[in-house]
């Protein structure tokens, strides 16, 4: 039972470390958000850019 828990923990940790990006204190995140009204209705959009130093 303990072996299965250890294997599962290792698998989850490996997956999370691969899936999540690593940022550093000097990195800058720039985000732009826009909203328009009209046409088929209100539309919102956003985009982020990471500038690594």
N, CA, C and O atoms as a Tripos MOL2 file, in Angstrom:
@<TRIPOS>MOLECULE
protein
  212   211    53     0     0
PROTEIN
NO_CHARGES

@<TRIPOS>ATOM
      1 N           0.8190   -1.1890    0.0000 N.3       1 UNK1
      2 CA          0.0000    0.0000    0.0000 C.3       1 UNK1
      3 C           0.8680    1.2610    0.0000 C.2       1 UNK1
      4 O           0.5670    2.2220   -0.7080 O.2       1 UNK1
      5 N           1.9300    1.2590    0.7820 N.am      2 UNK2
      6 CA          2.7990    2.4270    0.8440 C.3       2 UNK2
      7 C           3.5420    2.6380   -0.4770 C.2       2 UNK2
      8 O           3.7990    3.7780   -0.8640 O.2       2 UNK2
      9 N           3.8850    1.5610   -1.1650 N.am      3 UNK3
     10 CA          4.6000    1.6580   -2.4390 C.3       3 UNK3
     11 C           3.7300    2.3520   -3.4790 C.2       3 UNK3
     12 O           4.2160    3.2020   -4.2240 O.2       3 UNK3
     13 N           2.4330    1.9930   -3.5380 N.am      4 UNK4
     14 CA          1.5310    2.6220   -4.5020 C.3       4 UNK4
     15 C           1.4120    4.1200   -4.2420 C.2       4 UNK4
     16 O           1.3930    4.9140   -5.1820 O.2       4 UNK4
     17 N           1.3310    4.5070   -2.9720 N.am      5 UNK5
     18 CA          1.2490    5.9270   -2.6200 C.3       5 UNK5
     19 C           2.4970    6.6840   -3.0330 C.2       5 UNK5
     20 O           2.4100    7.8160   -3.5080 O.2       5 UNK5
     21 N           3.6430    6.0770   -2.8570 N.am      6 UNK6
     22 CA          4.9020    6.7040   -3.2460 C.3       6 UNK6
     23 C           4.9830    6.8560   -4.7630 C.2       6 UNK6
     24 O           5.4210    7.8920   -5.2640 O.2       6 UNK6
     25 N           4.5640    5.8270   -5.4900 N.am      7 UNK7
     26 CA          4.5820    5.8860   -6.9500 C.3       7 UNK7
     27 C           3.6160    6.9530   -7.4450 C.2       7 UNK7
     28 O           3.9540    7.7230   -8.3450 O.2       7 UNK7
     29 N           2.4220    7.0080   -6.8710 N.am      8 UNK8
     30 CA          1.4330    8.0110   -7.2730 C.3       8 UNK8
     31 C           1.9360    9.4200   -6.9730 C.2       8 UNK8
     32 O           1.7910   10.3210   -7.8000 O.2       8 UNK8
     33 N           2.5150    9.6100   -5.8180 N.am      9 UNK9
     34 CA          3.0480   10.9260   -5.4520 C.3       9 UNK9
     35 C           4.1350   11.3590   -6.4150 C.2       9 UNK9
     36 O           4.1580   12.5130   -6.8410 O.2       9 UNK9
     37 N           5.0270   10.4620   -6.7630 N.am     10 UNK10
     38 CA          6.1060   10.7790   -7.6970 C.3      10 UNK10
     39 C           5.5570   11.1160   -9.0690 C.2      10 UNK10
     40 O           6.0410   12.0460   -9.7150 O.2      10 UNK10
     41 N           4.5520   10.3740   -9.5300 N.am     11 UNK11
     42 CA          3.9620   10.6300  -10.8470 C.3      11 UNK11
     43 C           3.2650   11.9850  -10.8850 C.2      11 UNK11
     44 O           3.4220   12.7390  -11.8450 O.2      11 UNK11
     45 N           2.5030   12.2930   -9.8540 N.am     12 UNK12
     46 CA          1.7890   13.5750   -9.8040 C.3      12 UNK12
     47 C           2.7820   14.7260   -9.7230 C.2      12 UNK12
     48 O           2.6240   15.7220  -10.4290 O.2      12 UNK12
     49 N           3.7910   14.6120   -8.8870 N.am     13 UNK13
     50 CA          4.7950   15.6690   -8.7470 C.3      13 UNK13
     51 C           5.5070   15.9200  -10.0720 C.2      13 UNK13
     52 O           5.7360   17.0710  -10.4440 O.2      13 UNK13
     53 N           5.8580   14.8520  -10.7830 N.am     14 UNK14
     54 CA          6.5340   14.9820  -12.0720 C.3      14 UNK14
     55 C           5.6280   15.6810  -13.0840 C.2      14 UNK14
     56 O           6.0830   16.5590  -13.8180 O.2      14 UNK14
     57 N           4.3630   15.3020  -13.1290 N.am     15 UNK15
     58 CA          3.4170   15.9170  -14.0670 C.3      15 UNK15
     59 C           3.2270   17.4010  -13.7620 C.2      15 UNK15
     60 O           3.2260   18.2230  -14.6780 O.2      15 UNK15
     61 N           3.0670   17.7480  -12.5060 N.am     16 UNK16
     62 CA          2.8680   19.1480  -12.1150 C.3      16 UNK16
     63 C           4.1080   19.9760  -12.4220 C.2      16 UNK16
     64 O           3.9850   21.0970  -12.9160 O.2      16 UNK16
     65 N           5.2840   19.4600  -12.1470 N.am     17 UNK17
     66 CA          6.5140   20.1960  -12.4310 C.3      17 UNK17
     67 C           6.6940   20.4360  -13.9230 C.2      17 UNK17
     68 O           7.2290   21.4720  -14.3200 O.2      17 UNK17
     69 N           6.2540   19.4930  -14.7590 N.am     18 UNK18
     70 CA          6.3480   19.6670  -16.2040 C.3      18 UNK18
     71 C           5.2810   20.6290  -16.7270 C.2      18 UNK18
     72 O           5.5210   21.3470  -17.6980 O.2      18 UNK18
     73 N           4.1140   20.6500  -16.1000 N.am     19 UNK19
     74 CA          2.9850   21.4420  -16.5960 C.3      19 UNK19
     75 C           3.0610   22.9090  -16.1790 C.2      19 UNK19
     76 O           2.6300   23.7810  -16.9340 O.2      19 UNK19
     77 N           3.5910   23.1960  -15.0110 N.am     20 UNK20
     78 CA          3.6240   24.5730  -14.5160 C.3      20 UNK20
     79 C           4.9260   25.2660  -14.9050 C.2      20 UNK20
     80 O           6.0090   24.7120  -14.7120 O.2      20 UNK20
     81 N           4.8250   26.4620  -15.4460 N.am     21 UNK21
     82 CA          6.0430   27.1960  -15.8030 C.3      21 UNK21
     83 C           6.7470   27.7360  -14.5640 C.2      21 UNK21
     84 O           6.1290   27.9040  -13.5120 O.2      21 UNK21
     85 N           8.0270   28.0040  -14.6940 N.am     22 UNK22
     86 CA          8.8130   28.5690  -13.6130 C.3      22 UNK22
     87 C           9.1300   30.0200  -13.9400 C.2      22 UNK22
     88 O           9.6730   30.3200  -15.0030 O.2      22 UNK22
     89 N           8.7930   30.9110  -13.0290 N.am     23 UNK23
     90 CA          9.0830   32.3280  -13.2030 C.3      23 UNK23
     91 C          10.1290   32.7430  -12.1810 C.2      23 UNK23
     92 O          10.2520   32.1320  -11.1200 O.2      23 UNK23
     93 N          10.8810   33.7860  -12.5090 N.am     24 UNK24
     94 CA         11.9080   34.2830  -11.6140 C.3      24 UNK24
     95 C          11.5730   35.7080  -11.2060 C.2      24 UNK24
     96 O          10.7470   36.3590  -11.8470 O.2      24 UNK24
     97 N          12.1950   36.1880  -10.1660 N.am     25 UNK25
     98 CA         11.8820   37.5040   -9.6110 C.3      25 UNK25
     99 C          12.0740   38.6200  -10.6260 C.2      25 UNK25
    100 O          11.3770   39.6310  -10.5460 O.2      25 UNK25
    101 N          12.9830   38.4790  -11.5680 N.am     26 UNK26
    102 CA         13.2370   39.5360  -12.5360 C.3      26 UNK26
    103 C          12.3370   39.4990  -13.7590 C.2      26 UNK26
    104 O          12.3490   40.4320  -14.5620 O.2      26 UNK26
    105 N          11.5500   38.4260  -13.9160 N.am     27 UNK27
    106 CA         10.6650   38.3140  -15.0780 C.3      27 UNK27
    107 C           9.5330   39.3350  -14.9730 C.2      27 UNK27
    108 O           9.0710   39.6630  -13.8800 O.2      27 UNK27
    109 N           9.0960   39.8300  -16.1340 N.am     28 UNK28
    110 CA          8.0250   40.8180  -16.1870 C.3      28 UNK28
    111 C           6.8580   40.2120  -16.9530 C.2      28 UNK28
    112 O           7.0390   39.6510  -18.0340 O.2      28 UNK28
    113 N           5.6600   40.3290  -16.3890 N.am     29 UNK29
    114 CA          4.4570   39.8580  -17.0560 C.3      29 UNK29
    115 C           3.6670   41.0760  -17.5170 C.2      29 UNK29
    116 O           3.2830   41.9180  -16.7050 O.2      29 UNK29
    117 N           3.4230   41.1680  -18.8330 N.am     30 UNK30
    118 CA          2.6590   42.2660  -19.4110 C.3      30 UNK30
    119 C           1.3180   41.6860  -19.8460 C.2      30 UNK30
    120 O           1.2750   40.6790  -20.5530 O.2      30 UNK30
    121 N           0.2300   42.3140  -19.4300 N.am     31 UNK31
    122 CA         -1.1000   41.8340  -19.7580 C.3      31 UNK31
    123 C          -1.9010   42.9540  -20.4100 C.2      31 UNK31
    124 O          -1.8770   44.0940  -19.9470 O.2      31 UNK31
    125 N          -2.6080   42.6240  -21.4820 N.am     32 UNK32
    126 CA         -3.4690   43.5850  -22.1740 C.3      32 UNK32
    127 C          -4.8760   43.0040  -22.2040 C.2      32 UNK32
    128 O          -5.0740   41.8460  -22.5710 O.2      32 UNK32
    129 N          -5.8560   43.8240  -21.8120 N.am     33 UNK33
    130 CA         -7.2470   43.4080  -21.8430 C.3      33 UNK33
    131 C          -8.0300   44.4090  -22.6680 C.2      33 UNK33
    132 O          -7.7660   45.6100  -22.6180 O.2      33 UNK33
    133 N          -8.9950   43.9120  -23.4290 N.am     34 UNK34
    134 CA         -9.8160   44.7790  -24.2700 C.3      34 UNK34
    135 C         -11.2680   44.3320  -24.2010 C.2      34 UNK34
    136 O         -11.5650   43.1540  -24.0020 O.2      34 UNK34
    137 N         -12.1640   45.2970  -24.3690 N.am     35 UNK35
    138 CA        -13.5870   44.9940  -24.3950 C.3      35 UNK35
    139 C         -14.2410   45.8560  -25.4670 C.2      35 UNK35
    140 O         -13.9530   47.0470  -25.5780 O.2      35 UNK35
    141 N         -15.1140   45.2520  -26.2470 N.am     36 UNK36
    142 CA        -15.8850   45.9980  -27.2440 C.3      36 UNK36
    143 C         -17.3590   45.6860  -27.0380 C.2      36 UNK36
    144 O         -17.7220   44.5950  -26.6010 O.2      36 UNK36
    145 N         -18.2000   46.6590  -27.3580 N.am     37 UNK37
    146 CA        -19.6460   46.4860  -27.2860 C.3      37 UNK37
    147 C         -20.2190   46.6910  -28.6750 C.2      37 UNK37
    148 O         -19.7370   47.5370  -29.4280 O.2      37 UNK37
    149 N         -21.2290   45.9350  -29.0170 N.am     38 UNK38
    150 CA        -21.8510   46.0550  -30.3240 C.3      38 UNK38
    151 C         -21.6760   44.7770  -31.1020 C.2      38 UNK38
    152 O         -21.1470   43.7880  -30.5950 O.2      38 UNK38
    153 N         -22.1300   44.8080  -32.3540 N.am     39 UNK39
    154 CA        -22.0330   43.6030  -33.1750 C.3      39 UNK39
    155 C         -22.9100   42.5110  -32.6150 C.2      39 UNK39
    156 O         -24.1230   42.6940  -32.5080 O.2      39 UNK39
    157 N         -22.3280   41.3670  -32.2500 N.am     40 UNK40
    158 CA        -23.1090   40.2610  -31.6970 C.3      40 UNK40
    159 C         -23.2040   40.3480  -30.1710 C.2      40 UNK40
    160 O         -23.7310   39.4380  -29.5310 O.2      40 UNK40
    161 N         -22.7050   41.4230  -29.5970 N.am     41 UNK41
    162 CA        -22.7720   41.6040  -28.1550 C.3      41 UNK41
    163 C         -21.4090   41.9250  -27.5890 C.2      41 UNK41
    164 O         -20.4160   41.9650  -28.3150 O.2      41 UNK41
    165 N         -21.3660   42.1510  -26.2990 N.am     42 UNK42
    166 CA        -20.0860   42.4830  -25.6580 C.3      42 UNK42
    167 C         -19.0610   41.3540  -25.8320 C.2      42 UNK42
    168 O         -19.3790   40.1780  -25.6610 O.2      42 UNK42
    169 N         -17.8480   41.7300  -26.1670 N.am     43 UNK43
    170 CA        -16.7630   40.7700  -26.3480 C.3      43 UNK43
    171 C         -15.5840   41.2050  -25.4880 C.2      43 UNK43
    172 O         -15.2600   42.3910  -25.4190 O.2      43 UNK43
    173 N         -14.9530   40.2550  -24.8440 N.am     44 UNK44
    174 CA        -13.7570   40.5460  -24.0470 C.3      44 UNK44
    175 C         -12.6220   39.6610  -24.5310 C.2      44 UNK44
    176 O         -12.8320   38.5260  -24.9590 O.2      44 UNK44
    177 N         -11.4170   40.2030  -24.4530 N.am     45 UNK45
    178 CA        -10.2340   39.4530  -24.8510 C.3      45 UNK45
    179 C          -9.0690   39.8910  -23.9870 C.2      45 UNK45
    180 O          -9.0020   41.0390  -23.5470 O.2      45 UNK45
    181 N          -8.1600   38.9750  -23.7510 N.am     46 UNK46
    182 CA         -6.9640   39.3200  -22.9820 C.3      46 UNK46
    183 C          -5.8140   38.4510  -23.4560 C.2      46 UNK46
    184 O          -6.0060   37.3410  -23.9520 O.2      46 UNK46
    185 N          -4.6180   38.9880  -23.2910 N.am     47 UNK47
    186 CA         -3.4070   38.2550  -23.6620 C.3      47 UNK47
    187 C          -2.2980   38.6670  -22.6890 C.2      47 UNK47
    188 O          -2.2310   39.8210  -22.2670 O.2      47 UNK47
    189 N          -1.4420   37.7260  -22.3440 N.am     48 UNK48
    190 CA         -0.3110   38.0090  -21.4610 C.3      48 UNK48
    191 C           0.9770   37.6060  -22.1450 C.2      48 UNK48
    192 O           1.0150   36.6540  -22.9250 O.2      48 UNK48
    193 N           2.0290   38.3410  -21.8420 N.am     49 UNK49
    194 CA          3.3510   38.0930  -22.4050 C.3      49 UNK49
    195 C           4.3510   38.0960  -21.2620 C.2      49 UNK49
    196 O           4.3340   38.9960  -20.4230 O.2      49 UNK49
    197 N           5.2050   37.1140  -21.2240 N.am     50 UNK50
    198 CA          6.2250   37.0270  -20.1940 C.3      50 UNK50
    199 C           7.5540   37.4320  -20.7970 C.2      50 UNK50
    200 O           8.0070   36.8330  -21.7730 O.2      50 UNK50
    201 N           8.1790   38.4460  -20.2210 N.am     51 UNK51
    202 CA          9.4970   38.8880  -20.6660 C.3      51 UNK51
    203 C          10.5130   38.3700  -19.6560 C.2      51 UNK51
    204 O          10.5890   38.8600  -18.5290 O.2      51 UNK51
    205 N          11.2870   37.3790  -20.0700 N.am     52 UNK52
    206 CA         12.2610   36.7690  -19.1600 C.3      52 UNK52
    207 C          13.5480   37.5860  -19.1750 C.2      52 UNK52
    208 O          14.0200   38.0200  -20.2260 O.2      52 UNK52
    209 N          14.0960   37.7820  -17.9960 N.am     53 UNK53
    210 CA         15.3390   38.5530  -17.8880 C.3      53 UNK53
    211 C          16.5060   37.6300  -17.6170 C.2      53 UNK53
    212 O          17.6410   38.0890  -17.4940 O.2      53 UNK53
@<TRIPOS>BOND
     1     1     2 1
     2     2     3 1
     3     3     4 2
     4     3     5 am
     5     5     6 1
     6     6     7 1
     7     7     8 2
     8     7     9 am
     9     9    10 1
    10    10    11 1
    11    11    12 2
    12    11    13 am
    13    13    14 1
    14    14    15 1
    15    15    16 2
    16    15    17 am
    17    17    18 1
    18    18    19 1
    19    19    20 2
    20    19    21 am
    21    21    22 1
    22    22    23 1
    23    23    24 2
    24    23    25 am
    25    25    26 1
    26    26    27 1
    27    27    28 2
    28    27    29 am
    29    29    30 1
    30    30    31 1
    31    31    32 2
    32    31    33 am
    33    33    34 1
    34    34    35 1
    35    35    36 2
    36    35    37 am
    37    37    38 1
    38    38    39 1
    39    39    40 2
    40    39    41 am
    41    41    42 1
    42    42    43 1
    43    43    44 2
    44    43    45 am
    45    45    46 1
    46    46    47 1
    47    47    48 2
    48    47    49 am
    49    49    50 1
    50    50    51 1
    51    51    52 2
    52    51    53 am
    53    53    54 1
    54    54    55 1
    55    55    56 2
    56    55    57 am
    57    57    58 1
    58    58    59 1
    59    59    60 2
    60    59    61 am
    61    61    62 1
    62    62    63 1
    63    63    64 2
    64    63    65 am
    65    65    66 1
    66    66    67 1
    67    67    68 2
    68    67    69 am
    69    69    70 1
    70    70    71 1
    71    71    72 2
    72    71    73 am
    73    73    74 1
    74    74    75 1
    75    75    76 2
    76    75    77 am
    77    77    78 1
    78    78    79 1
    79    79    80 2
    80    79    81 am
    81    81    82 1
    82    82    83 1
    83    83    84 2
    84    83    85 am
    85    85    86 1
    86    86    87 1
    87    87    88 2
    88    87    89 am
    89    89    90 1
    90    90    91 1
    91    91    92 2
    92    91    93 am
    93    93    94 1
    94    94    95 1
    95    95    96 2
    96    95    97 am
    97    97    98 1
    98    98    99 1
    99    99   100 2
   100    99   101 am
   101   101   102 1
   102   102   103 1
   103   103   104 2
   104   103   105 am
   105   105   106 1
   106   106   107 1
   107   107   108 2
   108   107   109 am
   109   109   110 1
   110   110   111 1
   111   111   112 2
   112   111   113 am
   113   113   114 1
   114   114   115 1
   115   115   116 2
   116   115   117 am
   117   117   118 1
   118   118   119 1
   119   119   120 2
   120   119   121 am
   121   121   122 1
   122   122   123 1
   123   123   124 2
   124   123   125 am
   125   125   126 1
   126   126   127 1
   127   127   128 2
   128   127   129 am
   129   129   130 1
   130   130   131 1
   131   131   132 2
   132   131   133 am
   133   133   134 1
   134   134   135 1
   135   135   136 2
   136   135   137 am
   137   137   138 1
   138   138   139 1
   139   139   140 2
   140   139   141 am
   141   141   142 1
   142   142   143 1
   143   143   144 2
   144   143   145 am
   145   145   146 1
   146   146   147 1
   147   147   148 2
   148   147   149 am
   149   149   150 1
   150   150   151 1
   151   151   152 2
   152   151   153 am
   153   153   154 1
   154   154   155 1
   155   155   156 2
   156   155   157 am
   157   157   158 1
   158   158   159 1
   159   159   160 2
   160   159   161 am
   161   161   162 1
   162   162   163 1
   163   163   164 2
   164   163   165 am
   165   165   166 1
   166   166   167 1
   167   167   168 2
   168   167   169 am
   169   169   170 1
   170   170   171 1
   171   171   172 2
   172   171   173 am
   173   173   174 1
   174   174   175 1
   175   175   176 2
   176   175   177 am
   177   177   178 1
   178   178   179 1
   179   179   180 2
   180   179   181 am
   181   181   182 1
   182   182   183 1
   183   183   184 2
   184   183   185 am
   185   185   186 1
   186   186   187 1
   187   187   188 2
   188   187   189 am
   189   189   190 1
   190   190   191 1
   191   191   192 2
   192   191   193 am
   193   193   194 1
   194   194   195 1
   195   195   196 2
   196   195   197 am
   197   197   198 1
   198   198   199 1
   199   199   200 2
   200   199   201 am
   201   201   202 1
   202   202   203 1
   203   203   204 2
   204   203   205 am
   205   205   206 1
   206   206   207 1
   207   207   208 2
   208   207   209 am
   209   209   210 1
   210   210   211 1
   211   211   212 2
@<TRIPOS>SUBSTRUCTURE
     1 UNK1         2 RESIDUE 1 A UNK
     2 UNK2         6 RESIDUE 1 A UNK
     3 UNK3        10 RESIDUE 1 A UNK
     4 UNK4        14 RESIDUE 1 A UNK
     5 UNK5        18 RESIDUE 1 A UNK
     6 UNK6        22 RESIDUE 1 A UNK
     7 UNK7        26 RESIDUE 1 A UNK
     8 UNK8        30 RESIDUE 1 A UNK
     9 UNK9        34 RESIDUE 1 A UNK
    10 UNK10       38 RESIDUE 1 A UNK
    11 UNK11       42 RESIDUE 1 A UNK
    12 UNK12       46 RESIDUE 1 A UNK
    13 UNK13       50 RESIDUE 1 A UNK
    14 UNK14       54 RESIDUE 1 A UNK
    15 UNK15       58 RESIDUE 1 A UNK
    16 UNK16       62 RESIDUE 1 A UNK
    17 UNK17       66 RESIDUE 1 A UNK
    18 UNK18       70 RESIDUE 1 A UNK
    19 UNK19       74 RESIDUE 1 A UNK
    20 UNK20       78 RESIDUE 1 A UNK
    21 UNK21       82 RESIDUE 1 A UNK
    22 UNK22       86 RESIDUE 1 A UNK
    23 UNK23       90 RESIDUE 1 A UNK
    24 UNK24       94 RESIDUE 1 A UNK
    25 UNK25       98 RESIDUE 1 A UNK
    26 UNK26      102 RESIDUE 1 A UNK
    27 UNK27      106 RESIDUE 1 A UNK
    28 UNK28      110 RESIDUE 1 A UNK
    29 UNK29      114 RESIDUE 1 A UNK
    30 UNK30      118 RESIDUE 1 A UNK
    31 UNK31      122 RESIDUE 1 A UNK
    32 UNK32      126 RESIDUE 1 A UNK
    33 UNK33      130 RESIDUE 1 A UNK
    34 UNK34      134 RESIDUE 1 A UNK
    35 UNK35      138 RESIDUE 1 A UNK
    36 UNK36      142 RESIDUE 1 A UNK
    37 UNK37      146 RESIDUE 1 A UNK
    38 UNK38      150 RESIDUE 1 A UNK
    39 UNK39      154 RESIDUE 1 A UNK
    40 UNK40      158 RESIDUE 1 A UNK
    41 UNK41      162 RESIDUE 1 A UNK
    42 UNK42      166 RESIDUE 1 A UNK
    43 UNK43      170 RESIDUE 1 A UNK
    44 UNK44      174 RESIDUE 1 A UNK
    45 UNK45      178 RESIDUE 1 A UNK
    46 UNK46      182 RESIDUE 1 A UNK
    47 UNK47      186 RESIDUE 1 A UNK
    48 UNK48      190 RESIDUE 1 A UNK
    49 UNK49      194 RESIDUE 1 A UNK
    50 UNK50      198 RESIDUE 1 A UNK
    51 UNK51      202 RESIDUE 1 A UNK
    52 UNK52      206 RESIDUE 1 A UNK
    53 UNK53      210 RESIDUE 1 A UNK
